[in-house]
Amino acid sequence: MRSIRWRCELEWFNRMKDALDLMERNMEGRLDIEEIAKAAYSSPFHFQRMFQMLTGMTVAEYMRKRKLTLAAQELALSSSKVIDVSFKYGYESPEAFAKAFRKVHGISPSEARSPGVSLKAFPRISFHLSLKGDKDMDYRIVEQEAFNVIGKTIRTTCQDNQQTRDIPVLWGACHQDGTVAKLASIGKDNNVLGITLDMQTGKDEFTYMVASQTEADAASLAEGLASATILASTWVVFTSVGPAPSAIQNTFCRIYQEWFPATGYEHSGGPEMEVYLPGDVMAEDYRCEIWIPIVKK
């Protein structure tokens, strides 16, 4: 069994390396997520989600930082015109290039030519294959019919890991104003959900919802609550044990680093859910479920 898992992980590792090689070879051209995912024998959504969970950035953000690193080197070491460099690395105007350049390097493109100026270098990332095998991951596959949820939402982005700041603020506000307690009282099995919605291929933004599953109409329960329908899906369900959110984040990392590469499944592109069971979320034995929609490759 472990030899099969090793072969699956090695195959995944080689495919991700091929995708990275393709990205590096096309820094001067336009490359869409479909082409990159194809190199990894993956759906565009699954590749982007895997990449984000493993690197902490989206494909677009990685490509942008690498291009601006190469552009800075070219400006510093050659006599190329700023306008030519901006078009070379995919910017539609020198103004757009200058704005992105300043955001990364803190200076204008023309200032990059100054002797002794400090520039930021964002190196190529690499994936490392490690055979752990010291702790199995227990999971179950669940077929779930469509269901309705209500709750409070925010719109956030993966750029610069902004979601890691926005989501805790939402949870804090929902605890403070009584929303979490209300959702727990009306939700199925008194559970509260954290749902990642509207994730789209090639987009950094998504919606996050603190919610509960209910059959009732949102308007009849409280003002200011949004509603959504979670479509029928096949889910893989994992249990996270330990204080939230660190235990949940560790489990998410293991799912994408260990489980997906070793199985014949990939992300379907639907919402992801954290199911917070009743109890002290900071307790060492607190149990939370992570639900991820999947399809067979």
Stockholm file with secondary structure:
# STOCKHOLM 1.0

chainA/1-297         MRSIRWRCELEWFNRMKDALDLMERNMEGRLDIEEIAKAAYSSPFHFQRMFQMLTGMTVAEYMRKRKLTLAAQELALSSSKVIDVSFKYGYESPEAFAKAFRKVHGISPSEARSPGVSLKAFPRISFHLSLKGDKDMDYRIVEQEAFNVIGKTIRTTCQDNQQTRDIPVLWGACHQDGTVAKLASIGKDNNVLGITLDMQTGKDEFTYMVASQTEADAASLAEGLASATILASTWVVFTSVGPAPSAIQNTFCRIYQEWFPATGYEHSGGPEMEVYLPGDVMAEDYRCEIWIPIVKK
#=GR chainA/1-297 SS CHHHHHHHHHHHHHHHHHHHHHHHHTTTSCCCHHHHHHHTTSCHHHHHHHHHHHHSSCHHHHHHHHHHHHHHHHHHHSCCCHHHHHHHTTCSSHHHHHHHHHHHHSSCTGGGGSTTCCCCCCCCCCCCCCCCCSSCCCEEEEEECCEEEEEEEEEEECGGGTHHHHHHHHHHHHHHTTHHHHHHHHSGGGCEEEEEECCCTTCCEEEEEEEEECSSCHHHHCTTCEEEEECCEEEEEEEEESSTTHHHHHHHHHIIIIIGGGSSEEECSSCEEEEECSSCTTSTTCEEEEEEEEEEC
#=GC SS_cons         CHHHHHHHHHHHHHHHHHHHHHHHHTTTSCCCHHHHHHHTTSCHHHHHHHHHHHHSSCHHHHHHHHHHHHHHHHHHHSCCCHHHHHHHTTCSSHHHHHHHHHHHHSSCTGGGGSTTCCCCCCCCCCCCCCCCCSSCCCEEEEEECCEEEEEEEEEEECGGGTHHHHHHHHHHHHHHTTHHHHHHHHSGGGCEEEEEECCCTTCCEEEEEEEEECSSCHHHHCTTCEEEEECCEEEEEEEEESSTTHHHHHHHHHIIIIIGGGSSEEECSSCEEEEECSSCTTSTTCEEEEEEEEEEC
//
